[in-house]
């Protein structure tokens, strides 16, 4: 792993050399301050993705460990987001360094998952299908396309008419329907239609989204609820408000807009994004709230990925785009100035709190996704 460490330090050095302009101070939250500087987000993203590999990659198993310390447990759904970050870095840099890990990911994750990409949880499979579709498009490796098709065929079996439709959360609990199992499936179906023009995929995307809006969405506020019928009693869980659910809904609505050019879908994406700005998902200093570690550590990264796509879409109203850019810019700068432990290469779950010596893979991935998003926005001259 020595070569990885050297690359990370070299990237960090490049970043530091490009950030000499001091222009303000930022509050660290503990009574102290640090100096702001202009950030080269491309160099920062190189450092960030190298930290992910250096701290979490299991070279013998070709997957990403659960923590950067002693927990080498294989957890299926974060592997998809790790692949997403690798694809982000590869498409941004065109570096064969990242391509090597993308290629290894396929065999390693498949082996750790019992020789298949299928799983008991429909949402987990959907995330891996989304990531493998991106990997196929980045590499033209047909193994990834085959994986997408295998997963998508299996996911469609999760639809049943309990609660009027919807894809179940998992195969062993078919009565429970939630946003995590339906909105990534809608994103996947829409993208498959856009790329391969199978009308059945668009029909699936429309059907899934219509069900979601009818059962798990508040059209007045833009809030996306988490799930319904978890106790097999017909009730909706309205107390859980997660960035993850807003993010997947934004992504699904936006991809349906891309597929159909129907303005109503774009309006839905904007409404859900606006809810983030005006809810308890943000703190008084306009940071995305701390949703903990474990699974919650990944939630903000999901929102960041799809809000970035909304920003980049040319049809998004300019006034809305500016608001979303301001939110992400504030979060990205705060993370880089105060939340990143640049010595260890780790991110904290709350982006204003300096990371310690141990971080979950999920938490690290959200930080990586935010930094990659900032690099993409800066490349497009939006930061």
Buried (B, 14 or more C-beta within 10 A) or exposed (E): EEEBBEBBBBBBEBBBEBBEEEEEEBBBBEEEBEEBBEBBBBBBBBBBBBBBBBBBBBEEBBBBBBBBEEEBEBBBBBBBBBBBBBBBBBBBBEEEBBBEBBBBBBEBBBBBBEEEBBBEBBBBBBBBBBBBBBBBBBBEBEBBBEBBBBBBEBBBEBBEEBBEBBBBBBBEBBBBBBBBBBBBBBBBBBBBBBEEEEEEBBEBBBBBBEBBBEBBBBEEEBBBBBBBBBEEEEEBBEEEBBBBBBBBBBBBBBBBBBBBEEEEBBBBBBBBBBBBBEBEBBEEEEBBBBBBBBBBBBBBBBBBBBBBBBBBBEEBEEEBBEBBBEBBBBBBBBBBBBBBBBEBBBBBBBBBBBBEEBBBBBBBBBBBBBBBBBBBBBEEEBB
